[in-house]
Amino acid sequence: MSVLVPATTAVMESFLEAMDEFVAEGVSDSQTAGWVDTYGDTWRTSEGFEAFVRQVRAEEVDETVLPERWVLTSTRWWVDGDCYLGRVAVRHRLNDFLRDVGGHIGYDVRPSARRQGHATAMLRAVLPHARSLGIDSALVTCDADNAASIRVIEACGGILEDRRGDKLRYWVPTG
């Protein structure tokens, strides 16, 4: 059974396999792509992966560890036992960039686990956490040509507000 958990070293092997899948696919413009760029050279050792997990967890509570222009972000991994399936991130507030493009919530599912309902389940599962942060309705965006993500957002109650450039902007109730 798949569940959301904070970043953990327990899934290191499958996490790294998933990152290899994302790299092979050409991941870009996401939290995952940023992880690959920043940690890809160091996370293949136990010490490097532990440091990466500590950083991801610290980004939820410590503004001093955030990259420039980032906001506090709760990242949860979608796992089944020791198998990493994807990640979902809840940004605690919106800045100008997130208001236009990124939204409160971003997610991705490893390529080999797609089309199995994981994205919808992940988004549904994280909405109570967003609510606990004071987010009554979460902004969730996706590329206008991403039919799968549109289905996920709408299945979770998302209401389309508008399109800005290539991005569709939906509001998803958290309660």
Number of C-alpha atoms within 10 A of each C-alpha: 5 15 15 19 12 14 21 19 16 12 17 21 13 15 22 17 14 21 21 17 15 20 14 10 11 9 16 13 8 13 17 18 17 13 14 20 11 12 15 17 10 14 19 14 11 12 11 15 20 17 16 21 17 14 15 21 18 18 20 19 14 13 14 10 14 17 9 8 9 16 20 19 23 23 25 22 24 26 21 13 11 14 17 25 25 24 25 23 20 26 26 18 17 17 15 10 11 19 15 17 20 21 23 24 23 19 23 21 22 20 16 11 14 14 11 10 11 22 26 19 17 25 24 18 15 19 22 16 15 23 15 11 14 13 21 16 17 24 26 28 29 22 16 15 11 11 10 13 19 20 13 19 23 15 14 17 14 21 15 17 11 12 16 13 10 12 18 20 26 23 22 25 18 19 12
